[in-house]
Amino acid sequence: MAEELLVEKHGKITGHLTPSLLLVAFLSSFGSSMLYGYNLAVVNSPAQHIKQFYNETLTEEYGWETDEEFLTVLYSLTVSIFAIGGMIGALLVGRLVTTYGRKGTLVRITVLVFLGGALMGFSRSCRMPAMVIFGRFITGVHSGISLSVVPMYLGEIAPKNLRGFLGLVPSIHICLGVFIAQVLGLGELLGKNEHWPLLLALVVFPTMVQLLLLPWFPESPRYLLIEKGNVHATIAALRWYRARGNIQAEVEEMQEEQRSLTSIETISVCDLLKDRCVRWQVITIIVVNIGMQLSGIDAIWFYTNDIFKDAGIPEPHIQYTTVGTGAIEVISGTLGCFTIERVGRRPLMIGGFLFMGICCAGITVSVILQPHLIFMRYISVACVVGIIAGFCIGPAGVPFLITAELFKQSHRPAAYTVAGCLNWLSNFTIGFLFPFLEMDMGPYCYLLFCAICLGVALYTTIIIPETRNKTFMEISQMFASKNNILEDELTSNGNLKMSMMNGYGTLGHSGSM
């Protein structure tokens, strides 16, 4: 039956996609990951209205004299403060998920969205520009936390043969959030001067749905067993997510991971960076997370309107063309989600980065040749679309997924802290530096992005193994030779007393294992 958990030969386990698994994946992503995408794009359409609000308020309420340059700096702060909040949120991930659990953290941080949404929504009524900026900062903290916690939660509750599919559900919602912000920001909808505070404050509604429904779902079974030692709660959680199947093999796999840990306590970031047992895993998440942001995707989103304008698209139609790129993001993300368990993580990463690198080089060539060949304008538009599609089909979501897969339970929160901080720092850096790069280098700046994309693709080809349909222990053993670790070091601490279970998932007698 569709809900059954199948026990294969030699204790190997696979699972079918149950309604509860699918619902918790969409629910956790809908109220968290989608907000990240929404907040990335929502300030683009009402940019002039926000600047006008700043100008009027500072002049009328405070008597300040403002010019266009000052308003641009203030608006840039409004945009970039979101990334600063994200970096701070990423630093909090390890402590929060260890203290409150994965689901518990997602539920508790919803208060940040309500606070940030209220500040932005009432900023115009209160005539306070600082409320917009501070509201963006608070929602950035929420996104910095949730961007790591959601894939961690889904990676831990998913059976190994569905981990890729469920792990890319958040990336679909990020793309969906961008698309929704672009649609709602159209001049015919909420992209008007009187409606922009509502446009910014709409983030509270998905979060409200998440807050009402997510508490009814169980915590991560791996967290309950390995970190809390609560076997009864683990069985209850697995029965919820695996329905009527045999869960013994899956619990035994968790117990094997628990026995392999030298300490059940979650390690710190400093200990993670010093641990030679995970040296190549740490290098890998550094490379893929920095490469993900420095691939040029943020620069493309920043420069899309100008490229479309240079291609001859009439200015009133550019906003609709931008919405079209948002639809391509959703389609590409969905395609990656439904193919990852068939083709694997490596092909999506390698193919995505290679295609992005080729398209970055294509932008450079097409922009240089535009004065001589008129059709090169359309080549540049096609390259922009190609970069967005290549990014969303793999590099947008796989780095968050493999961050969960490359580390065992004790190292995973610290790994997500490192990955999240690097991701947000790179995001902020490229957003800040790109205008200067473009000013100094012109179209040749995209060759830098091309080199980064090709470099990450090469690293993935040489270093990163395929993790599809592998347990966390099997993945750790795949890296053992690279880290010069003996197999018995991976399975130390073998004297823990563990609860045995019979074939029906009920408790038996305790004994040494």
URZIMO-V190883 format. One record per helix or strand. SS is the DSSP state (a for helix, b for strand). FROM is the first residue (numbers start at 1). TO is the last residue. If there is no record, write none. Layout:
ss->{SS:SS}
from->{FROM:FROM}
to->{TO:TO}
This chain:
ss->{b:a:b:a:a:a:a:a:a:a:a:a:a:a:a:a:a:a:a:a:a:a:a:a:a:a:a:b:b}
from->{5:9:13:19:47:68:102:110:123:129:160:169:196:203:221:231:248:269:276:297:315:345:376:398:409:472:487:497:507}
to->{7:11:15:45:60:100:108:121:126:157:167:184:201:216:227:242:260:274:293:310:343:369:395:405:462:480:490:501:512}
